[in-house]
């Protein structure tokens, strides 16, 4: 096992810079998830760690050794791809043993390592099948097994669950997390799905436009997002944002409505801010100043998602109780004062 150290790493395609000199430390045995929207650079960074993409600047170290100039096969990492990349003419056993065969491993060694990996992944009964006789989840486990038999220092996952249905994605998330606990090997996992990031990671790296916006534990990022981008990207439904300014030590919305929320000491009169509040921290009541029109109601069983048109924007609300009102009703919003996030209007950076 080994940690991964990323220092001032940049990536250019001609004159276009897509990774802008980023720094990150991934500890030995840690599971770190790179998350962000499409095009943010997360898969490019993963491929640079693997050696599948060249580095335009900076250094990547694995186990304390700079690997910039090393080919993929000498980095002692193993990558699990989105499309499984299994050989259709080979059995599960042959697919899992393929890298060992290339390395010249003996028959007994191959059999031992394949059967150990198959036991971990629940594939023992499927070793003689070919990929076409497997479900999507089983194929993904075979791809993981092919990586496990190599016993690499670092596992790299590039959106491995994207092709699976919703139920199977939940199951495989649990299986990968369980695999990490059993093996204790460093894992770097790429996804655009913030739910995967929140449920699987020891720490999350939030990326956007080739830079790192924030690194931290899942709940740390959820509870204290560093800026507006992180606040809206992490959490589903996304955090609600309101434009406001300081007036007499409290925040008022741009249309003059008072929020009842005190401004932190040090913010000058008239300072423009963006107030963020998560949908589960907003309630509804029959009376109040912040009144809007119910536009949509989505019951999920345990929760109800409600969209309310208020002040020229749509506000998302998550209710634990089942609402007695319907679409078109007038409802007043109640903001949980202790759960408000405050960001600078110009820079987007967190203020509180």
MARVEXLO-351650 format. One record per residue (C-alpha): residue number from 1; x negated, y negated, z; residue in one letter. Coordinates in Angstrom, 3 decimals, always signed. Layout:
REM residues N
<atom NUM,<X,Y,Z>,"A">
...
END
This chain:
REM residues 352
<atom 1,<+0.000,+0.000,+0.000>,"X">
<atom 2,<-1.039,-3.602,-0.525>,"X">
<atom 3,<+0.181,-7.162,-0.398>,"X">
<atom 4,<+0.414,-9.493,-3.384>,"X">
<atom 5,<-1.033,-13.017,-3.345>,"X">
<atom 6,<-0.043,-15.555,-5.993>,"X">
<atom 7,<-2.075,-18.758,-6.209>,"X">
<atom 8,<-1.411,-21.657,-8.607>,"X">
<atom 9,<-0.103,-19.229,-11.217>,"X">
<atom 10,<+0.983,-20.813,-14.492>,"X">
<atom 11,<+2.243,-19.431,-17.783>,"X">
<atom 12,<+2.265,-21.202,-21.128>,"X">
<atom 13,<+3.680,-20.150,-24.460>,"X">
<atom 14,<+1.778,-22.471,-26.743>,"X">
<atom 15,<+2.485,-26.009,-25.546>,"X">
<atom 16,<+5.503,-24.908,-23.481>,"X">
<atom 17,<+4.805,-24.271,-19.775>,"X">
<atom 18,<+7.348,-21.883,-18.276>,"X">
<atom 19,<+5.677,-21.197,-14.891>,"X">
<atom 20,<+4.342,-24.301,-13.184>,"X">
<atom 21,<+1.473,-23.425,-10.840>,"X">
<atom 22,<+3.391,-21.511,-8.162>,"X">
<atom 23,<+2.172,-20.021,-4.851>,"X">
<atom 24,<+3.616,-17.077,-2.935>,"X">
<atom 25,<+2.468,-14.420,-0.472>,"X">
<atom 26,<+4.071,-10.980,-0.378>,"X">
<atom 27,<+3.031,-9.013,+2.703>,"X">
<atom 28,<+1.984,-5.384,+2.708>,"X">
<atom 29,<+5.127,-3.240,+2.962>,"X">
<atom 30,<+7.510,-6.154,+2.420>,"X">
<atom 31,<+10.475,-6.176,+0.044>,"X">
<atom 32,<+10.646,-9.542,-1.700>,"X">
<atom 33,<+13.394,-10.422,-4.171>,"X">
<atom 34,<+12.810,-13.004,-6.912>,"X">
<atom 35,<+16.159,-14.583,-7.703>,"X">
<atom 36,<+17.308,-17.380,-9.955>,"X">
<atom 37,<+19.307,-18.155,-13.079>,"X">
<atom 38,<+18.418,-16.804,-16.511>,"X">
<atom 39,<+15.300,-18.497,-17.860>,"X">
<atom 40,<+13.929,-19.515,-14.457>,"X">
<atom 41,<+10.733,-17.463,-14.912>,"X">
<atom 42,<+11.342,-14.637,-12.430>,"X">
<atom 43,<+10.897,-11.769,-14.933>,"X">
<atom 44,<+7.877,-13.497,-16.465>,"X">
<atom 45,<+6.275,-13.690,-13.022>,"X">
<atom 46,<+7.008,-10.003,-12.397>,"X">
<atom 47,<+5.481,-9.063,-15.745>,"X">
<atom 48,<+2.369,-11.094,-14.907>,"X">
<atom 49,<+2.004,-9.152,-11.650>,"X">
<atom 50,<+2.336,-5.934,-13.660>,"X">
<atom 51,<-0.189,-7.076,-16.278>,"X">
<atom 52,<+2.353,-7.020,-19.108>,"X">
<atom 53,<+2.001,-10.793,-19.545>,"X">
<atom 54,<-1.266,-12.737,-19.505>,"X">
<atom 55,<-1.814,-15.492,-16.933>,"X">
<atom 56,<-2.428,-19.007,-18.248>,"X">
<atom 57,<-3.750,-20.323,-14.940>,"X">
<atom 58,<-4.274,-19.386,-11.310>,"X">
<atom 59,<-4.831,-15.948,-9.782>,"X">
<atom 60,<-2.842,-12.881,-8.774>,"X">
<atom 61,<-4.350,-10.564,-6.166>,"X">
<atom 62,<-3.158,-7.090,-5.204>,"X">
<atom 63,<-4.591,-5.638,-2.026>,"X">
<atom 64,<-7.054,-8.527,-1.827>,"X">
<atom 65,<-8.432,-7.890,-5.338>,"X">
<atom 66,<-7.917,-10.409,-8.143>,"X">
<atom 67,<-6.292,-8.534,-11.024>,"X">
<atom 68,<-6.028,-11.252,-13.695>,"X">
<atom 69,<-8.268,-9.407,-16.139>,"X">
<atom 70,<-7.211,-5.853,-15.261>,"X">
<atom 71,<-4.972,-3.893,-17.671>,"X">
<atom 72,<-1.654,-2.604,-16.257>,"X">
<atom 73,<-2.883,+0.954,-15.733>,"X">
<atom 74,<-5.678,-0.252,-13.416>,"X">
<atom 75,<-3.487,-2.407,-11.155>,"X">
<atom 76,<-1.952,+0.543,-9.284>,"X">
<atom 77,<+1.585,-0.784,-9.646>,"X">
<atom 78,<+4.665,+0.941,-10.996>,"X">
<atom 79,<+7.578,-0.763,-12.737>,"X">
<atom 80,<+11.239,+0.231,-12.945>,"X">
<atom 81,<+13.002,-1.362,-15.905>,"X">
<atom 82,<+16.603,-2.345,-16.550>,"X">
<atom 83,<+17.019,+0.167,-19.400>,"X">
<atom 84,<+15.582,+3.235,-17.548>,"X">
<atom 85,<+13.122,+3.995,-20.436>,"X">
<atom 86,<+13.534,+7.771,-20.146>,"X">
<atom 87,<+12.423,+10.199,-22.850>,"X">
<atom 88,<+15.652,+11.791,-24.156>,"X">
<atom 89,<+13.979,+15.047,-25.261>,"X">
<atom 90,<+12.435,+15.690,-21.829>,"X">
<atom 91,<+14.087,+17.104,-18.732>,"X">
<atom 92,<+14.342,+15.117,-15.513>,"X">
<atom 93,<+11.356,+17.026,-14.176>,"X">
<atom 94,<+9.275,+16.312,-17.279>,"X">
<atom 95,<+10.209,+12.631,-17.263>,"X">
<atom 96,<+9.209,+12.271,-13.619>,"X">
<atom 97,<+5.932,+14.125,-14.172>,"X">
<atom 98,<+4.981,+12.291,-17.364>,"X">
<atom 99,<+2.583,+9.773,-15.808>,"X">
<atom 100,<+0.897,+12.584,-13.862>,"X">
<atom 101,<+0.491,+14.549,-17.078>,"X">
<atom 102,<-1.200,+11.574,-18.722>,"X">
<atom 103,<-3.493,+11.268,-15.710>,"X">
<atom 104,<-4.532,+14.920,-16.078>,"X">
<atom 105,<-2.956,+16.153,-12.850>,"X">
<atom 106,<-2.796,+19.905,-12.312>,"X">
<atom 107,<+0.386,+21.956,-12.537>,"X">
<atom 108,<+0.678,+22.497,-8.784>,"X">
<atom 109,<+0.080,+18.828,-7.969>,"X">
<atom 110,<+2.712,+17.750,-10.490>,"X">
<atom 111,<+5.267,+20.226,-9.157>,"X">
<atom 112,<+4.637,+19.174,-5.562>,"X">
<atom 113,<+4.931,+15.431,-6.206>,"X">
<atom 114,<+7.972,+15.756,-8.448>,"X">
<atom 115,<+9.831,+17.925,-5.949>,"X">
<atom 116,<+8.940,+15.560,-3.082>,"X">
<atom 117,<+10.326,+12.604,-5.047>,"X">
<atom 118,<+13.384,+14.610,-6.099>,"X">
<atom 119,<+14.141,+15.400,-2.445>,"X">
<atom 120,<+13.939,+11.712,-1.521>,"X">
<atom 121,<+16.247,+10.686,-4.376>,"X">
<atom 122,<+18.686,+13.585,-4.304>,"X">
<atom 123,<+17.643,+14.863,-7.744>,"X">
<atom 124,<+16.569,+18.409,-6.901>,"X">
<atom 125,<+19.632,+20.011,-8.508>,"X">
<atom 126,<+19.186,+17.918,-11.676>,"X">
<atom 127,<+15.543,+18.627,-12.513>,"X">
<atom 128,<+16.344,+20.833,-15.531>,"X">
<atom 129,<+18.861,+18.441,-17.074>,"X">
<atom 130,<+18.105,+15.977,-19.832>,"X">
<atom 131,<+18.997,+12.265,-19.572>,"X">
<atom 132,<+22.118,+12.564,-21.753>,"X">
<atom 133,<+23.659,+14.846,-19.109>,"X">
<atom 134,<+23.197,+12.273,-16.328>,"X">
<atom 135,<+25.259,+9.351,-15.107>,"X">
<atom 136,<+23.863,+5.815,-15.099>,"X">
<atom 137,<+23.029,+5.994,-11.416>,"X">
<atom 138,<+21.293,+9.348,-11.824>,"X">
<atom 139,<+19.211,+7.998,-14.710>,"X">
<atom 140,<+18.162,+5.044,-12.596>,"X">
<atom 141,<+17.097,+7.389,-9.807>,"X">
<atom 142,<+15.022,+9.367,-12.312>,"X">
<atom 143,<+13.305,+6.147,-13.366>,"X">
<atom 144,<+12.596,+5.413,-9.701>,"X">
<atom 145,<+11.339,+8.967,-9.196>,"X">
<atom 146,<+8.910,+8.559,-12.084>,"X">
<atom 147,<+7.467,+5.594,-10.196>,"X">
<atom 148,<+7.391,+7.310,-6.806>,"X">
<atom 149,<+5.284,+10.265,-7.994>,"X">
<atom 150,<+2.494,+7.844,-8.867>,"X">
<atom 151,<+2.337,+6.630,-5.242>,"X">
<atom 152,<+1.477,+3.066,-6.329>,"X">
<atom 153,<+0.408,+0.191,-4.105>,"X">
<atom 154,<+3.324,-1.932,-5.316>,"X">
<atom 155,<+6.736,-1.143,-6.842>,"X">
<atom 156,<+8.121,-3.674,-9.321>,"X">
<atom 157,<+11.845,-3.689,-10.208>,"X">
<atom 158,<+13.118,-5.723,-13.166>,"X">
<atom 159,<+16.919,-6.061,-12.772>,"X">
<atom 160,<+17.318,-2.266,-12.467>,"X">
<atom 161,<+21.047,-2.354,-11.637>,"X">
<atom 162,<+22.274,-4.642,-14.411>,"X">
<atom 163,<+23.688,-1.795,-16.527>,"X">
<atom 164,<+25.675,-0.179,-13.716>,"X">
<atom 165,<+29.312,-0.715,-12.784>,"X">
<atom 166,<+30.213,-2.645,-9.626>,"X">
<atom 167,<+30.731,+0.379,-7.340>,"X">
<atom 168,<+27.524,+2.052,-8.477>,"X">
<atom 169,<+25.564,-1.181,-8.026>,"X">
<atom 170,<+26.600,-1.270,-4.366>,"X">
<atom 171,<+25.565,+2.372,-3.929>,"X">
<atom 172,<+22.206,+1.883,-5.649>,"X">
<atom 173,<+21.454,-1.243,-3.601>,"X">
<atom 174,<+21.741,+0.874,-0.500>,"X">
<atom 175,<+19.627,+3.644,-1.993>,"X">
<atom 176,<+16.800,+1.299,-2.986>,"X">
<atom 177,<+16.816,-0.313,+0.462>,"X">
<atom 178,<+16.755,+3.139,+2.075>,"X">
<atom 179,<+13.907,+4.143,-0.237>,"X">
<atom 180,<+11.935,+1.100,+0.877>,"X">
<atom 181,<+12.409,+2.008,+4.545>,"X">
<atom 182,<+11.265,+5.587,+3.923>,"X">
<atom 183,<+8.217,+4.769,+1.802>,"X">
<atom 184,<+7.128,+1.510,+3.420>,"X">
<atom 185,<+5.594,+0.431,+0.114>,"X">
<atom 186,<+5.468,-3.195,-1.042>,"X">
<atom 187,<+8.341,-3.933,-3.439>,"X">
<atom 188,<+8.987,-6.933,-5.680>,"X">
<atom 189,<+12.506,-6.973,-7.089>,"X">
<atom 190,<+13.909,-9.322,-9.754>,"X">
<atom 191,<+17.607,-10.129,-10.066>,"X">
<atom 192,<+19.906,-12.979,-11.051>,"X">
<atom 193,<+22.523,-11.649,-8.619>,"X">
<atom 194,<+22.310,-13.551,-5.332>,"X">
<atom 195,<+24.374,-10.847,-3.556>,"X">
<atom 196,<+21.657,-8.288,-4.402>,"X">
<atom 197,<+19.050,-10.712,-3.109>,"X">
<atom 198,<+20.896,-11.359,+0.156>,"X">
<atom 199,<+21.597,-7.689,+0.918>,"X">
<atom 200,<+18.256,-6.153,-0.079>,"X">
<atom 201,<+15.434,-8.581,+0.662>,"X">
<atom 202,<+13.168,-9.021,+3.641>,"X">
<atom 203,<+12.484,-12.399,+2.067>,"X">
<atom 204,<+13.906,-14.175,-0.969>,"X">
<atom 205,<+12.004,-16.312,-3.475>,"X">
<atom 206,<+14.458,-18.690,-5.152>,"X">
<atom 207,<+13.185,-19.840,-8.564>,"X">
<atom 208,<+14.408,-22.502,-10.966>,"X">
<atom 209,<+12.821,-23.817,-14.166>,"X">
<atom 210,<+9.484,-22.160,-13.466>,"X">
<atom 211,<+9.042,-23.406,-9.904>,"X">
<atom 212,<+9.790,-21.947,-6.482>,"X">
<atom 213,<+12.560,-23.871,-4.744>,"X">
<atom 214,<+12.455,-22.004,-1.424>,"X">
<atom 215,<+11.039,-18.875,+0.209>,"X">
<atom 216,<+12.593,-17.384,+3.316>,"X">
<atom 217,<+14.661,-14.676,+4.960>,"X">
<atom 218,<+18.147,-14.283,+3.440>,"X">
<atom 219,<+20.098,-15.844,+6.313>,"X">
<atom 220,<+17.496,-18.586,+6.746>,"X">
<atom 221,<+18.037,-19.635,+3.124>,"X">
<atom 222,<+21.811,-19.310,+3.446>,"X">
<atom 223,<+21.976,-21.328,+6.668>,"X">
<atom 224,<+19.384,-23.988,+5.788>,"X">
<atom 225,<+18.974,-24.339,+2.014>,"X">
<atom 226,<+16.044,-26.613,+1.157>,"X">
<atom 227,<+17.866,-28.543,-1.545>,"X">
<atom 228,<+21.077,-28.830,-3.550>,"X">
<atom 229,<+20.023,-26.194,-6.097>,"X">
<atom 230,<+19.448,-23.513,-3.440>,"X">
<atom 231,<+22.618,-24.534,-1.611>,"X">
<atom 232,<+24.747,-23.932,-4.690>,"X">
<atom 233,<+22.917,-20.878,-6.013>,"X">
<atom 234,<+22.908,-18.852,-2.796>,"X">
<atom 235,<+26.418,-18.050,-1.627>,"X">
<atom 236,<+29.587,-16.914,-3.375>,"X">
<atom 237,<+31.772,-18.863,-3.806>,"X">
<atom 238,<+29.195,-21.643,-4.121>,"X">
<atom 239,<+28.818,-24.382,-1.542>,"X">
<atom 240,<+31.141,-27.362,-2.005>,"X">
<atom 241,<+29.389,-30.698,-2.567>,"X">
<atom 242,<+30.812,-34.162,-1.864>,"X">
<atom 243,<+29.277,-37.541,-2.708>,"X">
<atom 244,<+29.202,-39.771,+0.367>,"X">
<atom 245,<+27.399,-42.653,+2.032>,"X">
<atom 246,<+26.666,-43.869,+5.551>,"X">
<atom 247,<+29.085,-46.381,+7.035>,"X">
<atom 248,<+28.964,-47.397,+10.705>,"X">
<atom 249,<+27.052,-44.264,+11.695>,"X">
<atom 250,<+29.374,-41.816,+9.916>,"X">
<atom 251,<+29.874,-40.463,+6.418>,"X">
<atom 252,<+32.603,-41.710,+4.136>,"X">
<atom 253,<+33.358,-40.274,+0.721>,"X">
<atom 254,<+32.880,-42.350,-2.402>,"X">
<atom 255,<+36.579,-43.165,-2.553>,"X">
<atom 256,<+36.407,-44.559,+0.995>,"X">
<atom 257,<+37.970,-41.640,+2.867>,"X">
<atom 258,<+36.421,-41.033,+6.294>,"X">
<atom 259,<+35.084,-37.526,+6.916>,"X">
<atom 260,<+34.764,-37.797,+10.684>,"X">
<atom 261,<+31.193,-36.498,+10.366>,"X">
<atom 262,<+28.467,-38.451,+12.169>,"X">
<atom 263,<+25.339,-39.355,+10.206>,"X">
<atom 264,<+21.955,-38.275,+11.600>,"X">
<atom 265,<+19.969,-40.990,+13.338>,"X">
<atom 266,<+17.582,-42.732,+10.975>,"X">
<atom 267,<+19.846,-42.877,+7.929>,"X">
<atom 268,<+20.367,-46.522,+6.989>,"X">
<atom 269,<+23.741,-48.127,+6.420>,"X">
<atom 270,<+24.868,-47.426,+2.864>,"X">
<atom 271,<+22.423,-44.526,+2.327>,"X">
<atom 272,<+23.800,-42.316,-0.440>,"X">
<atom 273,<+23.926,-38.605,+0.294>,"X">
<atom 274,<+25.437,-35.364,-0.921>,"X">
<atom 275,<+27.357,-33.482,+1.756>,"X">
<atom 276,<+27.491,-29.709,+1.414>,"X">
<atom 277,<+29.893,-27.381,+3.176>,"X">
<atom 278,<+30.457,-23.706,+2.514>,"X">
<atom 279,<+33.946,-22.472,+1.584>,"X">
<atom 280,<+34.318,-20.433,+4.764>,"X">
<atom 281,<+33.682,-23.602,+6.837>,"X">
<atom 282,<+36.705,-25.431,+5.391>,"X">
<atom 283,<+40.185,-24.899,+6.748>,"X">
<atom 284,<+43.614,-26.092,+5.677>,"X">
<atom 285,<+46.298,-27.807,+7.699>,"X">
<atom 286,<+49.647,-29.470,+7.075>,"X">
<atom 287,<+48.440,-32.898,+8.278>,"X">
<atom 288,<+45.253,-34.838,+7.667>,"X">
<atom 289,<+43.561,-37.518,+5.563>,"X">
<atom 290,<+41.715,-35.241,+3.106>,"X">
<atom 291,<+44.708,-34.015,+1.091>,"X">
<atom 292,<+44.593,-32.037,-2.158>,"X">
<atom 293,<+46.704,-29.888,-4.457>,"X">
<atom 294,<+46.389,-26.089,-4.435>,"X">
<atom 295,<+45.300,-25.011,-7.931>,"X">
<atom 296,<+44.552,-21.312,-7.516>,"X">
<atom 297,<+44.930,-18.520,-4.962>,"X">
<atom 298,<+42.937,-15.263,-5.203>,"X">
<atom 299,<+43.762,-12.648,-2.536>,"X">
<atom 300,<+41.038,-10.013,-2.071>,"X">
<atom 301,<+42.545,-8.200,+0.903>,"X">
<atom 302,<+40.354,-9.177,+3.830>,"X">
<atom 303,<+39.949,-12.742,+2.529>,"X">
<atom 304,<+41.771,-15.187,+0.300>,"X">
<atom 305,<+39.935,-17.548,-2.063>,"X">
<atom 306,<+41.765,-20.846,-2.548>,"X">
<atom 307,<+40.899,-23.681,-4.939>,"X">
<atom 308,<+42.192,-27.124,-4.013>,"X">
<atom 309,<+41.959,-30.179,-6.261>,"X">
<atom 310,<+40.753,-33.035,-4.118>,"X">
<atom 311,<+39.218,-36.407,-4.963>,"X">
<atom 312,<+38.604,-35.566,-8.617>,"X">
<atom 313,<+36.903,-32.222,-7.883>,"X">
<atom 314,<+37.887,-28.648,-7.119>,"X">
<atom 315,<+37.094,-27.484,-3.599>,"X">
<atom 316,<+36.653,-23.780,-2.816>,"X">
<atom 317,<+38.061,-22.491,+0.475>,"X">
<atom 318,<+37.772,-18.982,+1.937>,"X">
<atom 319,<+40.528,-18.084,+4.396>,"X">
<atom 320,<+40.578,-15.054,+6.672>,"X">
<atom 321,<+44.318,-15.409,+7.222>,"X">
<atom 322,<+46.848,-14.999,+4.435>,"X">
<atom 323,<+48.182,-18.385,+3.328>,"X">
<atom 324,<+51.859,-19.252,+3.587>,"X">
<atom 325,<+51.631,-21.873,+0.830>,"X">
<atom 326,<+51.631,-21.419,-2.939>,"X">
<atom 327,<+50.083,-22.996,-6.013>,"X">
<atom 328,<+51.030,-26.656,-6.311>,"X">
<atom 329,<+51.370,-27.184,-2.572>,"X">
<atom 330,<+49.797,-30.214,-0.889>,"X">
<atom 331,<+47.278,-29.179,+1.746>,"X">
<atom 332,<+44.952,-31.189,+3.955>,"X">
<atom 333,<+41.361,-30.029,+4.318>,"X">
<atom 334,<+39.619,-29.645,+7.666>,"X">
<atom 335,<+35.808,-29.739,+7.581>,"X">
<atom 336,<+33.856,-27.874,+10.262>,"X">
<atom 337,<+31.660,-30.736,+11.483>,"X">
<atom 338,<+28.834,-28.576,+12.798>,"X">
<atom 339,<+28.453,-26.715,+9.504>,"X">
<atom 340,<+27.736,-29.661,+7.208>,"X">
<atom 341,<+24.545,-29.768,+5.113>,"X">
<atom 342,<+23.175,-33.174,+4.161>,"X">
<atom 343,<+21.042,-33.770,+1.057>,"X">
<atom 344,<+19.495,-36.895,-0.372>,"X">
<atom 345,<+21.527,-38.064,-3.374>,"X">
<atom 346,<+18.481,-38.928,-5.509>,"X">
<atom 347,<+16.021,-36.113,-4.756>,"X">
<atom 348,<+18.469,-33.368,-3.774>,"X">
<atom 349,<+16.235,-32.509,-0.780>,"X">
<atom 350,<+17.682,-31.530,+2.582>,"X">
<atom 351,<+17.863,-34.367,+5.124>,"X">
<atom 352,<+19.301,-32.839,+8.300>,"X">
END
